[in-house]
Structures are given as C-alpha cells and as structure tokens.
Amino acid sequence: MLKKTEFIHDDRPLALVIGSGFGGLAAAIRLSHKGYRVRVLEKLDAPGGRAYVFKRDGYTFDAGPTIITAPFLLQELWELCGEKMETDIDLRLMDPYYRIRFDDGTHFDYSGDMEHMRGEVARFCPDDLAGYERFLEEAEKCYRLGFEDLSAVAFDSFSDLIEAIPSMFKMKAWESIYTLVARHLKDPKLRQVMSFHPLLIGGNPFSVTAVYALINSLERRHGVFSAMGGTGALIRGLVRLLNDRGISIECNSEVKQIEVRQGKVVGVTLANHEFIPAETVISNADVAWTYQKLIAPEHRRFWTDRKIERSDYSMSLFVWYFGLNRQYTEVPHHMILLGKRYRELLADIFKRKVLAKDFSLYLHRPTATDPSLAPEGHDTFYVLAPVPNLDSGTDWSKEFERYRQSIADYLDQSVLPGFQQHVTTSFCMTPQDFQDRLLSQKGAAFGFEPLLLQSAWFRPHNRSEDVKGLYMVGAGTHPGAGIPGVLSSAKALMSVVPHPINAIQESK
C-alpha cells in the first residue's frame, strides 16, 4: 500500500508532478535529488500511467511498454538515491530481441549477436550484406549525434536548434528512416525488418526522420531486456525509491485545472475541488491534453486551441489481453507479425486514418521469460495492433469485438493454433480508452507524431512556452516516446528547472 506523507516543517519549494508514468517518476526522483519537496498526483488507482499493471484471474498483464532498452538510464535513478538497481530489479536479456514473422510464414530473428544478424540477412538476401554493414554505420552515427549528444538537451531556445543543425545535416534528418534503409538494402523483407522500430514509439517509418535509426544502434550496444515480474516491477522499484525519500504517489488524485495568475503557476485544483498551492508544476500527462484541458485559454498564447488541433498526432493502439490455460512454448517473448501490406497499411493508419480490415501485430508472451506471470502451466499474452487515432471516426464500442475476433482468427491460423478454446480471461483497450482513461488527445497512444517538424525544438518544450513555472516531461516533449525517450526527457528537464534556492528567489 502506498503511504501518504505529511509535509510538515519543510520549507523547501514544492514541485507537483502530474502523472506517475516513467517520465513522472523519473522527474520526481531527479527533482527530489535537486532539493525540491515533491508530490506526485496520479489520476488512476495505481501508479504507472501507460505502464499500469492489470491483474486478472491469476494473470499479470503489463498494460503498455514491455521492451526495455538503455537500462543505464534506469540505473542512474537508483544511483541518484545511493542504491543499486539490482536491489529491486532483475533484468533478463532477450534472445532473440524480437522474432519478426512475415505473412508467408518466414521469419527473421533479430538479436544483438552481429554474426547471427549477418547470417539472418544473408539467409534472406546475401547481396544485401554489404548494404547492411553500411546501414549499421549510419545507425551508429545517428546514435552518437542524435542520442548521446541531443537526447538530454532541452531545446529550450532557438539557439539550441541552431547548434543542433550541423548534426541534423550529418544524419540526413530530412529523410525518412525507410528511405535510409532502402538506400542500403534491396530486399523488401529486410527493409521492413530494419525500418519497423519507429512503430514502437508511434511513428510511421515512411514519415519519421532517419535519426530514428539510432534505435538500431541503441539496442545493439545496450541490449533489449525484460524485467522479471513484468515492466510493472520497474514501476514498483521507482515508487519504492520515492517512498524511501518521503514521497508518496497520491492515487485517485486527478488534476482538473492548473491554476495560473499573471502568467505564473500558483498550484493545481483536483477533481474533488481541493486546491494545492505550488509554484512549480511538472506535467507527465499528455502534453496536448495538459494545454487544452488543464490550462485556461487566456493563459495560452503559444499552445492555442487552434495550434493543438492542427498538430499531427501518433497512431493509436488496439490491445487485447488474454490468458490461456495451456502454454505455447514455441512462441518467443516478443514477436512482430507483419501483414501482407506494409506501406499501404501504414498509409491507412497514419494518412488516410481508416480502420483497415488487415493489420500487423505485436505479440507479447511474458511467460516465455517469467512463468510467475500466469498460473502454473498457463500463458499470459497481449496482442497489439497499430490503428488510427480517433480522427478515424471509428465507434469502438461497436467495432472492438469484430476487430478482436479478426485478430483471434489470424493468430489461430498462424502462431497460436487452437488457442481460442483455451482462453480463460480476456479484455481489451481501444483508442477510446486511451482518450477516456489515459486522457490522451484524440486517443493517440504516443502523443504528437514524431515528424521532423514536431521533434526537438519543434516539439513542446520541457519548459512551457506559455506559463512560468510549468514544465513538461514524458512522451509528448523532447525527445519523445519509449522508455529511453521519457527517461531522457526527465534528464533534459533538470537543465531548465531552476535550483530550489533560485526558485524561491524567482517567486518573490
């Protein structure tokens, strides 16, 4: 049970953190380490945000992120608290990282073993080996310039953008990642294998900047992991660190208004009408939602309703969680099932915003690594399909069962033969849930679409452009979605949040 802390006889400035996703928890730890008194306000009944944990009928389901990369960003948080991550977390390296299965039944096992990877490339197209090596060089350059140099830069001023332009040119940031991959690889299946990664953070491989090739290098350098106990174990570990620093996660505490006077934050009002005074507020909620729903229009000269509505938003997700009273031991922990269409399906999702009859899927079987996430002899699964956000006009209350059954039939005919008769628990999340439960603009699962002109300086800033004392952390701000992205945004945040002593002086 989360303990509630009484803030008595403590004159340190208070920082309120809205939301307890990875970004909010990381920000809370860093703010506490910087010297702030911190309170974390969470709308849901438990911490995690998109990394919420569902427990049903003896099964444990991670609601959202399940692919853990860049573990050093997590280790830093434990180290700031004078501890070691291994005290709380047991990470297991995946092998393979993913199995990418094509509609014809062939598959590519994607891993961190370079000899194995070269063998997989040669198995599909020996003539592409030299091109694969060139692509690795490009990905490594993007990692150095895009991740090491820029991921924790707040892009708070136009000069930050000017300084980054040479690196952006070196990475050919105006190209899409698919264009970069296609320049080096000719085989259509290999092009899909090396370009699908942006879908994990809400981006269309045919639209997002080639800078996202850095994900390939990030995984190769640092690995792809899963946590024993599920991703929720990471949330529990971060919450424990905060509790030990006297910081509670105040659940069932939805913020309804960020209060502003004379252009400055003065506190927040909760759904129960309680007012909490504070001169520093950090929102880990969806950024577009924060501006449009939590801040009165008269306080927004930059993030106006018009600008918010005209922005481009990521796709959404349909997620089906189910438990089986048998096991499918041949199914790996992470599997990508690509459908017959690649470019055309992505155009339906991102451009035309229509719900297609076909789909590509991510199948998650955490019991491949941790059998404790299901009753003995059972399997825990979720299957995720990228779908358009709510701009599609889809009525998910009427559509979800047909769509779920289509996915079930496809899985039955491909990698989980006969599984439907073994389902013992089942529930879904749709784009409507992303909007209604997670308060995400248009039900977009990853906030603003990571296009070039919605990245870095062009993305909502860590320090609000509109309200003094208001800051953003998480997927909607720089550098973007994914666990490494939101943890990096918490690092970037620290470069623009003043030291507590300066915060006191500024408030006077």
N, C-alpha and C positions, 0 to 999 in steps of 0.2 A: 504494500500500500504506500502511495506517495505521501510523504509527510508535508505538512504545511508549516512554513517557517514564519515566525513573528519577527518583524523588522523593528527592533526596539533599541534605542540608544545607539543608532548608527547614522551618522551624518554624512556618509558618502553619497554622492549623487546616485539617483535611482535610474536604471535603464530597464525599460519594459520591452520584452521580446514577445511579439505576437506570433504564435505558432511554434510547435515543437518538432518540426521535421529536422532532418540532418543539419540544414543550414541554421535553423534557430538554436538547436542545442549546441552546435559548434560556436555560434556567435555568443551564446550565454557564457560558455566556458572562457572564451577569449576576453569578453567584457569583464568577467569576474577577475581574471588574471590581471587585467589592466587596472583594476581598482574600483570598479563600479559595484554598487549594490544592484542585484539583478532579480527580476521576477519574470517568469515565463508563463504566458497566458495561452491556454490551449482550448479550442472550441470542442474537440471530441472528448470522449470519456477516458481516453488513454493517450499517451504521447506517441509521436511518430509521424503524424501527418500522412503523407503518401506512403510512409513506411510503417503504417499501422499494422497490427497483428490481429488476425481473426482466429479464434479457437472455436471449433465446432465438432462435436461428437468424437472427441479424442484426437482430431487432426489439428495441426497448426499450419496456418496459411499466412505467409508474408503478403500483405496487400499489394505492394508495389515493387520497389527496387530489390533485385536479387543478385545482381552482378557486381561484385566488389573489386574495384581496381584501385591503384595508388594507395595501398594500405598505410604508407608513410604519413599521409595526411591525417589519418585517424590516430596513428601513433603519436603525432605531435600534440594532440589534445590530451592524451594521458600524460605525456611528458610535462606539459604545462602545469599539470596538477601534481607533479612529482611522483608519478606512478608509471607502471609499465602496462601496456595494453593486454599483454598475455595474462595478467591477473584476472581479467574479465572475459577475454575473447579468445576463442580457438578458431583460427582461420585455416582452411584447407585449400591447397592449390588444386585447381581443376585440371583434369587431363581426360579428354580434350577440354579446351576452354568452351567450345561450342561444337556441336555437330550440325552442319548446315546441309539439310536434305532438300533435294530438288524434287519437283513433281513427278519425274520419271523414276524415282526410287534411288538414284545415285546420291552419294553424299560426300562431303568434304569435312574431315575432322580438323578443326582449326585449333592450334595449340601454340605454346611458346617454344617448342623444340624446333629450331630452324632446319635441322636436317629432315625432320618429319614433314615440315611445311614445304620444303623444296620437293620432297617425294610426292606430296599431295598435288602440288602444282604440276609436276611432271606427269602424274597419272592422268590429269585432265588435258594438258597441252604442253608437251616437252618444249615446244618452240617459245613458250612464254617464260621460261626460267630466267633468261637474261632480263626480260622486262620486269619480272618480279623483283629481281635484285635492284633494279633502278627505282622501282616504286618504294622499296624499303628505304633507300637513301632519301627519297623525297619525304617519306613519313618521319624519318629521323630529323630532318631539317625542320619540319613543322613542329615536332616535339620540342626541339631546343628553342626555337624562336617563338612559337605560339604558346607552349605550356610553361616551360621553365622561365621564360622572360616576361610573359604577359598575363598569365592566368591570375596572378595575385595583384595586378595593377588595377587600381580602382577606376581608371579612366574618368577622373573627376573633372578634368578641364580639357579644353580643346588642344592644349599643348601636349597632353598625354597622347592624343590621337596623332598629332604631328610627329612625335617621337617614334611612334609605332609604325608609321608609313613605310620606312625602308624595309622593315621586317615583313610587312604585308606584301610588298612587291616581291621580295625574295621567295615568299611562299606561294606566289601567284594566287592571292586570296580572292581575286575576282572570278577565278574558275570554280566550277563545282567539283566536288570530290569524285563524282562519276567521270567527269572529263579528265581529271588527273589519272584515275585508274585506267581509263580506256586508252590513254596515250601510251601506256606501257604494256597493257595486256590485251590480247585479241580474243581470247576465248570468252564467250558470253557468260558462262557459268563462273569463271574466275573473276570476271568483272563484278558480278553480283557478290561474290564472297568478300572481295576487298573493298566494297563500297557500302555494305549494308549498315555499318556501325552507326551512322548518324540517326538511324531509326530508333536506336536505343535512347536517344536524347531529344526526340521529337522533330528531327529534321529529315527532309527529302533529299536523298543522295544526288538528285538531279538539280537541286537548288542550293544546298548549303555550300559554304565556302570550302575549298580544298584544304584549308587549315585543319579541318577535322580528320585529315589523315594522321594527325598526331595520336589519335586513339590507338591506331595500329602499333605505333612505337611505344606508347604508354603501356599497353598490355604486354608487349614483347619484353620490355625492360622489367616491369614490376609484377607481372602475373595477373591472373584472374582467379579470384578466391570466392569461397562461400564460407559463411560462419556457421559453426555448429550451434544448433538452436535456432537457425534462421537469421535473416537480417535483423529481426527484432532483438536478437541478442546484442547487437551493436547499440540499438536504441536504449536497451536496459542498462548497458555499460555506461553510456554517456549520462543517463539520468542518475545513475549511482554516483558518478563523479560530481555532478551538480549537487546532489543531496548532501554529499560529504563536505561541500563548500557552503552549506547552509541555504541552498537554492532549491525551491520546490517547483514542480510542474503543476500549475493550478489548472486542472482539467475542468471541463464543463464551464469554461470561462470565455465565452465568445465576445470578442470586441465588436461593438456596433458602430463606434464613432471614434476617430482620432480627433481630439479637440485642439483647435488652433486659435490663437489670438495674436493679432498684429504680426502674422506671418511665422509665428513660432509655435511649436508643440507645447501644450500645457498638460497633457495627460490623455487618458482614454476613458470612454464610457462603455461599460459592459452591457450585455443583453438584459441583465437584471437591474439596470439603471445605476449600478454602482460606478462612481467616478474615482479613478485612480490618478492622482496628480503625478506628473513626471515631465522632465524637460528633455529627455532622450528616449525615443521610441524606435525600435528596430522591427520592421515587419518581415517575417518569414512567410506571410501569407502571399497568395498570388498577387503580383505587383499591379496588374491592371485592375483587379478587384479592389486592392487597397486604395488606389487612387480614386476610382469611380464610386465605390460603395462606402468607403470609410472616411473620406475627406470631402467636406462641402465644396461645391463648385467654385465659390468665390475665393477659395484659397489655392486654386489650381490655375496658374497662368500658362504652364507648360503642358502638363498632362491633363488637357481638357477632355471633355466627353468626346468631342469630335476626333481628337488625335487618338484616343483609346479605341474608338470604334473603327477608325481607318487603318489601324495596325494589323499586321498579319499574325495569326495565331497558329500554334502547332496543331497537329492532328490530335485526336483523342484515342481512347482505347476501349475495347470491349474485353473484359476479363472474366473468364469462367473458372471458378474454384471448385474442385471436386475431389472427393476421397473414394478410394476403391478398396474393397475387401480382398484384393489379391495384389500381386506385385508384377511389374513389367521390368525385369532386371536388365533387359537388353536396351532399355531407354536410358540415355545419359542424363546427367543433371540439367544441362542446358541444351536445347535443340531448337534450331531455326528451321521451320518448314516453309520453303518458298513455293509459291503457287506458279501456275503456268505463265502468268503475266507478271512483269516486273515494272518496267517504265509505265505501262498503261494503267496498272493498278495504283501506282503512286500518284499518277495524274488524277485519277478518280478521287483519291483521298485528299490530296493537297490542293489541287487546282479546281477541279470540277465540283468537289465536295458532294459527291454522291456515294451512297452506300452500295457498293458493288456486290454481286452475288458470289464472287470468288474472294479469296483472301490469302494472305501469308500469315504465318503464326509463329509465336514463340512459345514453346512448351517447356514448362519448368517442373522438374521432378526432384525436389529437395531430398526425398528419402533415398535417392541414389547415394547421397553422402551421409545423411543423418537419419537413420531409421526411427529415431525417437519422435520425429515429427508426425508420426501416424501410429495407430495401434499396431501391435506386433503382427507381422505378416501382411500389412496393408501398405498402400501407397498414397502419398499426398501429391496432388498436381494443381497447377493452374495453367491455363492456356490463354494467351493474349493475342488479340488481333488489332493492328492499327486500323482505325476507322476515322471518317471525317469528324470534325468537331460539330457543335450544334448548329452551325451555319448550314448544315445539310438539310435541316428541317425534319429529320427523322423523328418519329414518335416512338421512342424506345420502349414505352410501356406496352406498345402493340407489337413491336418488331423483335424484342430481345429473344423471345422463345424460338421463333423461326430461325433467327441467326444462330443461336446456341445449338439448335438441332443440326443445322448445316455443318457447323464445326464438328459436332459429335460424330456425324456420319463420315466426315472426311478422316478424322482420327481413327475411326473404326476400320476404314478401308485402307489405312496406311500403316501407322506405327503402333496403334493400340487395338489390334483385332479382338473383337468380342468384349470390349471393356464396358459397354453401356449397361450390361446386365449386372455389373459388379459395383455400380455407383451407389454409395451409401450416404453421402452428403453432397450437396450441390447448391451454389448460389453464384450470382453474377454482379459485376459492376459495369455500368454503361456510361457513356458521356454525360447523361443526365445526372448520374451520381457524382461525377467529377464537379459538376456545377453546384448541385444542391448540397452535397455532403462536404466536399473539399473546397467549395467556394472558388472555383476556377472559372475565369472568364470564358464564356462560350463552351464550357466543358472541355477546354483544351487541357491535355494531360501534362504538358510541359511549358505552359505559358506562351510567351512570344516565340514565333517560329525563328530558329537561328539562321536567318538570312544575313548576308554580309552587312546590309544597311539596317539590321537590327542586332548587331553584335558590337562588342567593345564599347566605344564612346557612344555609338548609336543605340545601345541598349539602355533601359532605365538605369540610372546611376545608383551606386551604393549610397551616396549622399543625395537626398532628394533635391531635385531641381526647383521644387515649389515651396517646401516648408522647412524652416530651420529647425534642427533637432530631430528630423525624421530621416531614417536610414532604411535601406533595403538589403536583404540577404536571401539567397536561395536561387532557384532555377530561373526566375524572371529577370534577374540582374546579371552583371558580368561575373564569371564567364559563361554561365548557362546551366543547363540541366545535367543530371547524372550525379552520382555521389562525389566524384572528384570535382565537378563543377561547383556544386553547392558548398563543399568544404573549402574550396579555393575562394569562393565569394566571401566567406567569413574571414579569411585572411585579408582579402582586399579591404573589407570593411574597417579593419583596425587602422588602416592608413588614413582614414578620413574621420573616424570618431575621435574627438579630442580626448586628451588625458583628463581624468576626473577633476583635477585641480583647475585645468583650463576651462572645463565645462562649467564649473562653479563661477569662475570669473566672467565667462561669456553670458551667463544667465542674469548677472547683475546689471 
